Amino acid sequence: MNNVQITWLIVLLFVDLVLTAIRASLLNVRFPRLVSLSEAGMQRVEKTMELVTKRARTRSTLKLGQAIVRFLIAGLVMLNFVIPE
């Protein structure tokens, strides 16, 4: 296993972690709380409210991204540990 493959594995694991955190945060957000933050003057809340209103599309996009990243991780692991050179 060379350094490039290890680097790709670490990067893909980090991307998977970020996608999982984004998905969990968007699924657990409460819309009334976002509305109250928006009324309090928070400017960045509008983008989050837009994502939450399109919840099905956002969720499916994040799941697709996670699936692709996880298949890439599985491929790298198989290439390096299951099928050695």
C-alpha positions as CSV (number, residue, x, y, z in Angstrom):
1,M,0.0,0.0,0.0
2,N,1.6,3.2,-1.1
3,N,1.2,6.7,0.3
4,V,-1.1,7.9,-2.4
5,Q,-3.7,5.2,-1.7
6,I,-3.5,5.9,2.1
7,T,-4.0,9.6,1.3
8,W,-7.1,8.8,-0.8
9,L,-8.5,6.6,1.9
10,I,-8.1,9.3,4.5
11,V,-9.6,11.9,2.2
12,L,-12.6,9.7,1.4
13,L,-13.2,8.9,5.0
14,F,-13.1,12.6,5.8
15,V,-15.6,13.3,3.0
16,D,-17.9,10.5,4.3
17,L,-17.7,12.0,7.8
18,V,-18.6,15.5,6.5
19,L,-21.5,14.1,4.4
20,T,-22.8,12.2,7.4
21,A,-22.7,15.3,9.7
22,I,-24.5,17.4,7.1
23,R,-27.2,14.8,6.6
24,A,-27.7,14.4,10.3
25,S,-27.9,18.1,10.9
26,L,-30.4,18.8,8.1
27,L,-32.6,15.9,9.2
28,N,-32.7,17.0,12.8
29,V,-33.3,20.7,12.3
30,R,-36.7,22.1,13.3
31,F,-38.3,24.6,10.9
32,P,-39.9,26.8,13.6
33,R,-36.5,27.3,15.2
34,L,-35.1,28.4,11.8
35,V,-38.0,30.8,11.4
36,S,-37.3,32.4,14.8
37,L,-33.6,32.7,14.0
38,S,-34.5,34.3,10.7
39,E,-36.7,36.8,12.4
40,A,-33.9,37.5,14.9
41,G,-31.7,38.8,12.1
42,M,-29.6,35.8,11.2
43,Q,-28.7,36.2,7.5
44,R,-27.4,32.7,6.7
45,V,-30.5,30.9,7.9
46,E,-32.3,31.6,4.6
47,K,-30.1,29.0,2.7
48,T,-30.7,26.4,5.4
49,M,-34.5,27.1,5.3
50,E,-34.4,26.6,1.5
51,L,-32.6,23.2,1.9
52,V,-35.1,22.1,4.6
53,T,-38.1,22.9,2.4
54,K,-36.6,20.7,-0.3
55,R,-35.9,17.9,2.2
56,A,-36.6,14.9,-0.1
57,R,-34.2,16.2,-2.8
58,T,-31.5,17.1,-0.3
59,R,-31.8,13.8,1.5
60,S,-31.6,11.8,-1.7
61,T,-28.6,13.8,-2.9
62,L,-26.7,13.3,0.3
63,K,-27.5,9.6,0.4
64,L,-26.3,9.2,-3.2
65,G,-23.1,11.1,-2.3
66,Q,-22.6,8.8,0.7
67,A,-23.1,5.7,-1.3
68,I,-20.6,6.7,-3.9
69,V,-18.0,7.6,-1.3
70,R,-18.6,4.4,0.6
71,F,-18.2,2.3,-2.6
72,L,-14.9,4.1,-3.3
73,I,-13.7,3.4,0.2
74,A,-14.7,-0.3,-0.1
75,G,-12.9,-0.5,-3.4
76,L,-9.7,1.0,-1.9
77,V,-9.9,-1.4,1.1
78,M,-10.4,-4.4,-1.2
79,L,-7.6,-3.3,-3.5
80,N,-5.1,-3.0,-0.7
81,F,-6.1,-5.5,2.0
82,V,-8.3,-8.2,0.4
83,I,-6.5,-8.5,-2.9
84,P,-2.8,-7.8,-2.1
85,E,-0.3,-7.3,-4.9
